[in-house]
Amino acid sequence: MQRSSPVQVDGRMPDNAVEHEQDVGAAVDYDVVPFSRIRRRTASHMVLSKSVSPHTLCTIEVDYVHVERVRKAAKLTYLPYVAKAVAGALRDFPYLNASVVDDALHVHRRINLGIAVDIGPGGLVVPVVHDADTMSVGAIAGGIDDIAARARGKKLTLDDVDGGTFTITNPGPFGTLISAPIINQPQVAILATDGVKKRPVVVEDPGGNDAFGIRPLGNLSLSFDHRAFDGAYAAGFLRRIKQILEADEWLPHAG
């Protein structure tokens, strides 16, 4: 595109000539990238969530040493183990498996885990693993792989994205430390699985003595709707997930 030049007056450039040149240059100094349909829906949903729910963040550190031993043999990621632990903890803390409707909390009887799936710059979708509390770790892993593949292949059905009662998002593979995800309305909480990294820590040996050890540690970050419950309840939920993940009882559930 040709750029027009300022007209000289009495052999001189007008005072606004430099400003004119800068304006023309600035006008072409960026690219316009229209939002995709999914990006528009995601943006609208996130703005709605922040305007409706008073978001509060709570984080806990987890030692994945027992999970590490079984997941490598099973060739799985950390995510299905976290999902299994979340499903178990939701039975003990049912108010997180709920929705706020007017001035009441609707507590869902089924535990249907939404799994946030990145589908590229266009946005994300949250397909659902239904009745996750009745499934083994292996079945949950298979369910997550299936819905993620179909999400990226744009082959999800309405049933695949319907009925979620609690959402997990998984930025951990990028090495995140603490995430603050936005609640997937009308749910009341969302959990982020942050990065797992081996670090030196003080551990207790069988004799009760302190010793140094190398452990795979990572954070779980919970954003919750403060209308539904208070911080102590949310912290108790995170502690229960931690207890399940750190228990040396994973082999019977690994199938």
Sine and cosine of phi, psi and omega as CSV:
sin_phi,cos_phi,sin_psi,cos_psi,sin_omega,cos_omega
0.00,0.00,0.74,-0.67,-0.02,-1.00
-0.98,0.18,0.63,-0.78,-0.02,-1.00
-0.99,-0.16,0.77,-0.64,0.01,-1.00
-0.97,0.24,0.57,-0.82,-0.01,-1.00
-0.98,-0.19,0.55,-0.84,0.06,-1.00
-0.89,0.45,0.54,-0.84,0.01,-1.00
-0.99,0.11,0.75,-0.66,0.03,-1.00
-0.97,0.25,0.58,-0.81,0.05,-1.00
-0.86,-0.51,0.88,-0.47,-0.06,-1.00
0.79,0.61,0.65,0.76,0.04,-1.00
0.97,0.23,0.06,1.00,-0.01,-1.00
-0.89,-0.46,0.49,-0.87,0.10,-0.99
-0.97,0.22,0.66,-0.75,0.04,-1.00
-0.90,0.44,0.37,-0.93,-0.07,-1.00
-0.86,0.51,-0.51,0.86,-0.07,-1.00
-1.00,-0.03,0.24,0.97,-0.07,-1.00
-0.91,0.42,-0.71,0.70,-0.01,-1.00
-0.90,0.43,-0.67,0.74,0.02,-1.00
-0.88,0.47,-0.64,0.77,0.02,-1.00
-0.88,0.48,-0.72,0.70,0.00,-1.00
-0.88,0.48,-0.66,0.75,0.00,-1.00
-0.90,0.43,-0.65,0.76,0.00,-1.00
-0.88,0.47,-0.68,0.74,-0.01,-1.00
-0.91,0.42,-0.67,0.74,0.02,-1.00
-0.90,0.43,-0.66,0.75,-0.02,-1.00
-0.91,0.41,-0.49,0.87,-0.07,-1.00
-0.92,0.39,-0.37,0.93,-0.03,-1.00
-0.90,-0.43,0.37,0.93,-0.09,-1.00
-1.00,-0.09,0.28,0.96,0.04,-1.00
-0.42,-0.91,0.30,-0.95,0.06,-1.00
-0.94,-0.33,0.63,-0.78,0.06,-1.00
-1.00,-0.06,0.87,-0.49,0.02,-1.00
-0.91,-0.43,0.99,-0.17,-0.02,-1.00
-0.88,0.47,0.60,-0.80,0.08,-1.00
-0.91,0.42,0.66,-0.75,0.14,-0.99
-0.96,0.29,0.15,-0.99,0.01,-1.00
-0.87,0.49,-0.69,0.72,0.01,-1.00
-0.92,0.39,-0.63,0.78,0.02,-1.00
-0.89,0.45,-0.64,0.77,0.03,-1.00
-0.90,0.44,-0.69,0.72,0.00,-1.00
-0.91,0.41,-0.65,0.76,0.03,-1.00
-0.89,0.45,-0.72,0.69,-0.01,-1.00
-0.87,0.50,-0.72,0.70,0.00,-1.00
-0.89,0.46,-0.65,0.76,-0.03,-1.00
-0.92,0.39,-0.63,0.77,-0.01,-1.00
-0.93,0.37,-0.67,0.74,0.03,-1.00
-0.89,0.46,-0.67,0.74,0.03,-1.00
-0.87,0.49,-0.71,0.70,-0.05,-1.00
-0.88,0.48,-0.70,0.71,-0.01,-1.00
-0.92,0.38,-0.47,0.88,0.00,-1.00
-0.99,0.16,-0.42,0.91,-0.07,-1.00
-1.00,-0.05,-0.69,0.72,-0.15,-0.99
-0.96,-0.28,0.78,-0.63,0.15,-0.99
-0.96,0.28,0.98,-0.18,-0.08,-1.00
-0.96,0.28,0.69,-0.73,0.10,-1.00
-0.73,-0.68,0.64,-0.77,-0.07,-1.00
-0.94,-0.34,0.69,-0.73,0.05,-1.00
-0.66,-0.75,0.72,-0.70,-0.10,-1.00
-0.76,-0.65,0.58,-0.82,0.05,-1.00
-0.67,-0.74,0.53,-0.85,0.03,-1.00
-1.00,-0.08,0.66,-0.75,-0.04,-1.00
-0.84,-0.54,0.68,-0.74,0.13,-0.99
-1.00,-0.08,0.91,-0.41,-0.10,-1.00
-1.00,-0.08,0.37,0.93,-0.14,-0.99
-0.87,0.49,-0.64,0.77,-0.01,-1.00
-0.97,0.26,-0.60,0.80,0.08,-1.00
-0.89,0.45,-0.65,0.76,-0.04,-1.00
-0.85,0.53,-0.64,0.77,-0.06,-1.00
-0.90,0.43,-0.60,0.80,-0.07,-1.00
-1.00,-0.05,-0.49,0.87,-0.07,-1.00
-0.94,0.34,-0.56,0.83,0.02,-1.00
-0.91,0.41,-0.66,0.75,0.03,-1.00
-0.91,0.42,-0.58,0.81,0.00,-1.00
-1.00,0.08,-0.13,0.99,-0.03,-1.00
0.84,0.54,0.76,0.65,0.02,-1.00
-0.86,-0.50,0.30,-0.95,0.12,-0.99
-1.00,0.08,0.01,-1.00,0.05,-1.00
-0.95,0.31,-0.44,0.90,-0.17,-0.98
-0.83,0.56,-0.75,0.67,-0.02,-1.00
-0.90,0.44,-0.49,0.87,0.06,-1.00
-0.94,0.34,-0.65,0.76,0.07,-1.00
-0.89,0.45,-0.69,0.72,0.00,-1.00
-0.87,0.49,-0.67,0.74,0.03,-1.00
-0.89,0.45,-0.67,0.74,0.02,-1.00
-0.91,0.40,-0.64,0.77,0.03,-1.00
-0.89,0.46,-0.71,0.71,-0.01,-1.00
-0.87,0.48,-0.63,0.77,0.04,-1.00
-0.93,0.37,-0.66,0.76,0.00,-1.00
-0.93,0.38,-0.52,0.86,0.01,-1.00
-0.91,0.41,-0.47,0.88,0.07,-1.00
-0.92,0.40,-0.54,0.84,0.01,-1.00
-1.00,0.09,-0.39,0.92,-0.02,-1.00
-0.78,-0.63,0.95,0.32,-0.15,-0.99
-0.91,0.41,-0.34,0.94,-0.02,-1.00
-0.93,0.36,-0.25,0.97,0.11,-0.99
-0.99,0.13,-0.27,0.96,0.03,-1.00
-0.98,-0.17,0.89,0.46,-0.22,-0.98
-0.47,-0.88,0.07,-1.00,0.09,-1.00
-0.69,-0.73,0.56,-0.83,0.12,-0.99
-1.00,0.03,0.83,-0.56,0.05,-1.00
-0.78,-0.63,0.92,-0.40,-0.09,-1.00
0.81,0.59,-0.87,-0.50,-0.03,-1.00
-0.96,-0.29,0.54,0.84,-0.03,-1.00
-0.61,-0.79,0.35,-0.94,0.05,-1.00
-0.96,-0.27,0.87,-0.50,0.06,-1.00
-1.00,-0.07,0.95,-0.30,-0.06,-1.00
-1.00,-0.01,0.86,-0.51,-0.09,-1.00
-0.99,0.16,0.62,-0.78,0.00,-1.00
-0.99,0.14,-0.51,0.86,0.04,-1.00
-1.00,-0.08,0.51,-0.86,0.04,-1.00
-0.95,-0.31,0.98,-0.20,-0.04,-1.00
-0.91,-0.42,0.94,-0.35,-0.10,-1.00
-1.00,0.00,0.87,-0.49,0.16,-0.99
-0.99,0.17,0.70,-0.72,0.01,-1.00
-0.88,-0.47,0.92,-0.39,-0.02,-1.00
-0.92,0.38,0.79,-0.62,-0.04,-1.00
-0.85,-0.52,0.85,-0.53,0.05,-1.00
-0.98,0.21,0.82,-0.57,0.02,-1.00
-0.91,-0.41,0.44,0.90,0.05,-1.00
0.98,-0.20,-0.17,-0.99,-0.06,-1.00
-0.85,0.52,-0.33,0.94,-0.04,-1.00
-0.94,0.34,-0.33,0.94,0.00,-1.00
0.61,-0.79,-0.36,-0.93,0.03,-1.00
-0.62,-0.79,0.32,-0.95,0.07,-1.00
-0.75,-0.66,0.31,-0.95,-0.06,-1.00
-0.79,-0.61,0.98,0.19,0.11,-0.99
-0.94,0.33,0.23,-0.97,-0.23,-0.97
-0.84,-0.54,0.70,-0.72,0.21,-0.98
-0.99,-0.11,0.96,-0.29,-0.10,-1.00
-0.98,0.18,0.61,-0.79,0.06,-1.00
0.81,0.58,0.73,0.69,-0.07,-1.00
-0.89,0.45,-0.43,0.90,-0.02,-1.00
-0.94,0.34,-0.26,0.97,0.01,-1.00
-0.99,-0.11,0.02,1.00,-0.14,-0.99
-0.95,-0.30,0.46,-0.89,0.12,-0.99
-0.98,0.21,0.18,-0.98,0.05,-1.00
-0.87,0.50,-0.69,0.73,0.00,-1.00
-0.88,0.47,-0.65,0.76,0.01,-1.00
-0.93,0.38,-0.64,0.77,0.05,-1.00
-0.89,0.45,-0.69,0.72,0.02,-1.00
-0.86,0.51,-0.70,0.72,0.03,-1.00
-0.90,0.44,-0.64,0.77,0.02,-1.00
-0.90,0.43,-0.67,0.74,0.02,-1.00
-0.90,0.43,-0.72,0.69,0.00,-1.00
-0.86,0.50,-0.64,0.77,-0.04,-1.00
-0.91,0.41,-0.78,0.63,-0.05,-1.00
-0.94,0.35,-0.53,0.85,0.03,-1.00
-0.92,0.39,-0.68,0.74,0.01,-1.00
-0.91,0.43,-0.67,0.74,0.00,-1.00
-0.95,0.31,-0.49,0.87,0.07,-1.00
-0.91,0.42,-0.71,0.70,-0.02,-1.00
-0.95,0.31,-0.43,0.90,0.06,-1.00
-1.00,-0.01,0.09,1.00,0.01,-1.00
0.84,0.54,0.70,0.71,-0.03,-1.00
-0.86,-0.52,0.32,0.95,0.02,-1.00
-0.95,0.31,0.54,-0.84,0.11,-0.99
-0.98,-0.19,0.15,-0.99,0.05,-1.00
-0.88,0.47,-0.60,0.80,0.02,-1.00
-0.89,0.46,-0.50,0.86,-0.03,-1.00
-0.93,0.37,-0.43,0.90,-0.06,-1.00
-0.92,-0.39,0.14,0.99,-0.08,-1.00
-0.97,-0.24,0.57,-0.82,0.20,-0.98
1.00,0.03,0.16,0.99,0.01,-1.00
-0.89,0.46,0.66,-0.75,-0.02,-1.00
-0.89,-0.46,-0.27,0.96,0.03,-1.00
-0.38,-0.93,0.59,-0.81,-0.09,-1.00
-0.87,-0.50,0.60,-0.80,0.13,-0.99
-0.88,-0.48,0.74,-0.67,0.12,-0.99
-0.88,-0.48,0.56,-0.83,-0.23,-0.97
-0.80,-0.59,0.96,0.27,0.07,-1.00
-0.99,0.15,-0.06,1.00,-0.09,-1.00
-0.78,0.63,-0.66,0.75,-0.01,-1.00
-0.85,0.53,-0.31,0.95,0.05,-1.00
-1.00,0.03,0.00,1.00,0.05,-1.00
0.99,0.12,0.41,0.91,-0.03,-1.00
-0.91,0.41,0.43,-0.90,0.00,-1.00
-0.98,-0.18,-0.84,0.55,0.05,-1.00
-0.64,-0.77,0.86,-0.51,0.02,-1.00
-0.96,-0.27,0.40,-0.92,0.05,-1.00
-0.77,-0.64,0.97,0.24,-0.08,-1.00
-0.94,0.35,0.37,-0.93,0.03,-1.00
-1.00,-0.08,0.70,-0.71,-0.09,-1.00
-0.89,0.46,0.67,-0.74,0.04,-1.00
-1.00,0.06,0.99,-0.15,-0.05,-1.00
-0.89,0.46,0.55,-0.83,0.09,1.00
-1.00,-0.04,0.38,0.92,0.02,-1.00
-0.93,0.37,0.13,-0.99,-0.06,-1.00
-0.91,-0.41,0.01,1.00,-0.01,-1.00
-0.31,-0.95,0.39,-0.92,0.07,-1.00
-0.56,-0.83,0.65,-0.76,-0.04,-1.00
-0.93,-0.38,0.74,-0.67,0.11,-0.99
-0.96,-0.27,0.75,-0.67,0.08,-1.00
-0.99,-0.11,0.96,-0.28,-0.04,-1.00
-1.00,0.07,0.08,-1.00,-0.14,-0.99
-0.88,0.47,0.56,-0.83,0.05,-1.00
-0.96,-0.28,0.78,-0.63,-0.04,-1.00
-0.63,-0.77,0.63,-0.77,0.03,-1.00
-0.96,0.28,0.77,-0.63,0.00,-1.00
-0.63,-0.78,0.47,-0.88,0.07,-1.00
-0.96,0.26,0.74,-0.68,0.00,-1.00
-0.65,-0.76,0.28,-0.96,0.11,-0.99
-1.00,0.03,0.83,-0.56,0.01,-1.00
-0.84,-0.54,0.33,-0.94,-0.01,-1.00
-0.98,-0.20,0.80,-0.60,0.00,-1.00
-0.99,0.16,0.14,-0.99,-0.05,-1.00
-0.84,0.54,-0.39,0.92,0.02,-1.00
-1.00,0.06,0.04,1.00,0.00,-1.00
1.00,0.07,0.18,0.98,-0.01,-1.00
-1.00,-0.09,0.53,-0.85,0.04,-1.00
-0.98,0.21,0.62,-0.78,0.03,-1.00
-0.49,-0.87,0.34,-0.94,0.07,-1.00
-1.00,0.06,0.63,-0.78,0.06,-1.00
-0.58,-0.82,0.34,-0.94,0.07,-1.00
-0.97,-0.23,0.87,-0.49,-0.06,-1.00
-0.78,-0.63,0.56,-0.83,0.12,-0.99
-0.99,0.17,0.94,-0.34,-0.07,-1.00
-0.91,-0.41,0.57,-0.82,0.06,-1.00
-0.41,-0.91,0.37,-0.93,-0.01,-1.00
-0.99,-0.15,0.54,-0.84,0.22,-0.98
-0.91,-0.41,0.81,-0.59,-0.08,-1.00
-0.90,-0.44,0.82,-0.57,-0.07,-1.00
-0.92,-0.38,0.86,-0.51,0.21,-0.98
-0.99,-0.13,0.79,-0.62,-0.03,-1.00
-0.70,-0.71,0.37,-0.93,-0.02,-1.00
-1.00,0.07,0.92,-0.38,-0.10,-0.99
-0.94,0.35,-0.16,0.99,0.10,-1.00
-0.94,0.33,-0.51,0.86,-0.16,-0.99
-0.99,0.16,-0.56,0.83,-0.03,-1.00
-0.23,-0.97,0.06,-1.00,-0.06,-1.00
-0.97,-0.25,0.05,-1.00,-0.11,-0.99
-0.88,0.48,-0.58,0.82,-0.03,-1.00
-0.89,0.45,-0.63,0.78,0.01,-1.00
-0.92,0.38,-0.68,0.74,0.03,-1.00
-0.90,0.43,-0.67,0.74,0.01,-1.00
-0.91,0.42,-0.61,0.79,0.05,-1.00
-0.90,0.45,-0.62,0.79,0.05,-1.00
-0.89,0.45,-0.72,0.69,0.03,-1.00
-0.89,0.45,-0.65,0.76,0.03,-1.00
-0.88,0.48,-0.62,0.78,0.01,-1.00
-0.91,0.40,-0.66,0.75,0.07,-1.00
-0.87,0.50,-0.71,0.70,0.02,-1.00
-0.85,0.52,-0.71,0.70,0.00,-1.00
-0.87,0.50,-0.67,0.74,-0.01,-1.00
-0.92,0.40,-0.71,0.71,-0.04,-1.00
-0.93,0.38,-0.54,0.84,-0.06,-1.00
-1.00,0.01,-0.10,1.00,0.01,-1.00
-0.95,0.31,0.60,-0.80,0.00,-1.00
-1.00,0.04,0.83,0.55,-0.08,-1.00
-0.70,-0.71,0.49,0.87,-0.14,-0.99
-0.99,0.11,-0.45,0.89,-0.06,-1.00
-0.83,0.55,-0.68,0.73,0.02,-1.00
-0.90,0.43,-0.33,0.94,-0.07,-1.00
-0.97,-0.26,0.06,1.00,-0.14,-0.99
-0.99,0.16,-0.20,0.98,-0.06,-1.00
-0.98,0.19,0.00,0.00,0.00,0.00
